[in-house]
Amino acid sequence: MVGRFDFTVIFSNLDILWNGMLITLLLTVVAIVGGILLGTILALMRLSRFKLPAYAAGRFVDAFRATPLILVIFWFYFAVPIVTGRPIGGLYSVLIAFTLFESAYYCEIIRAGIQSIRLPQVHAGLALGLTRWQATRHVVLPQAFRNMVPLLLTQAIVLFQDTSLVYVVGLKDFLTAADLVATRDNRVVEMYLTAAVVYLVICSLGSLWVRRLQRQYAI
Amino acid sequence: MIEIQDVSKWFGDFRVLSNCSTHVAKGEVVVICGPSGSGKSTLIKCINGLESFQEGVITVNGISVGAEGTNLPKLRASIGMVFQNFELFPHMTIAENVCLAQLKVLNRSRAEAEERAAQLLNRVGLSNQAAKHPAQLSGGQQQRVAIARALAMDPIAMLFDEPTSALDPEMINEVLDVMVALAQEGMTMMVVTHEMGFARKVADRVVFMDEGRIEEDARTEEFFGAPRGERAQMFLSKILSH
């Protein structure tokens, strides 16, 4: 027998939900920043004239893109302690797992962005005496990132939702916290509805921002 | 100053340059003309190493461009290049375009670079456009910025790769005027162009290319007076018929 809905359960559990949200946001931000940094390095390696870095980056990306995220999370949780000899805890293992996983996806977005810059732009930089790295750094990457902003943000929204998978190593992200409260206080409908609304609002705001940026950068 | 000796280049099996030899002396202006696909742009890009070549030697001030161990960035910094499609950096302002390589390559201070940029933009008649972005400028204005950007490196020679081909007719002269002034000041220049009026006015020599070969290499008055080769005559009659 289900009683009347009681949404006050949200307010009496605000601290748990908020702590969950902090984990979700921490993971999202770290994976975005780390993923883009690492993804940029991977993309430059993949586009390198040298075979070895291009090959290594290619295999790295293939491996992560062919593996379900949940498996990557498990892997780092159980495998890293075997390698390092001591447990690093759930939070660090998922931070590493998410960053590496996202970097594989960001790599492909960034690679496409870099390839969208026409060769004569690079030539113009080189003709001025810039080195290859300087031309990449000052001419190619700024333009590439401008073209990529919408795609990078879209990937970030997906990532934000994927953080809910960390429950498998016992971390309490926002959704896991909501689930915990729901089953403990027997307020399943209220909590799942609240969680859905929160995800919907945050992701919609993100999408809106993407669309605004797309208009702004459209020629 | 620029020596090109027996340069050949292949794209796969296709030979784009066949035993090209010519030279540009200090202060000389050489115009390269010829039908499209004749290898003019490829040849001029070989001079600063943007294109590689398989045979022959190109030296700039005695430094071999194709040699192993040549500091290409340093060599390129000393030769200005202007492209058909301007190739200003769209994410930077006009002033930043002119300052970038001064800061990163010549290690000038920002104040020094900005002063030089202002001076050169003034010279090409664009001193009030410094804060704008390239997309806000007309093609002719963008090309004049591109010339200023190249001059900011204090080059010993300037290469022009069809600098007016992408321009609307009414903008061609504003760019040619800048180039004529540059030539009259004694700048060493190699110019790929179809602007025969420009060639007549300032060129010391005209090089005519066809199918990757240098077919004519003559003093300007000789070239326009009586080009010897049949192909050069045909080419001239085609582009001068209007």
Interface residues (C-beta under 8 A of the other chain):
Chain A: P120 Q121 H123 A124 G125 L126 A127 L128 G129 L130 T131 Q134 H138 V139 P142 Q143 R146
Chain B: K45 N48 L50 L72 P73 K74 R76 A77 S78 I79 G80 M81 F83 N85 E87 L88 F89 P90 H91 L100 A101 K104 V105 L106 R149 A150 M153
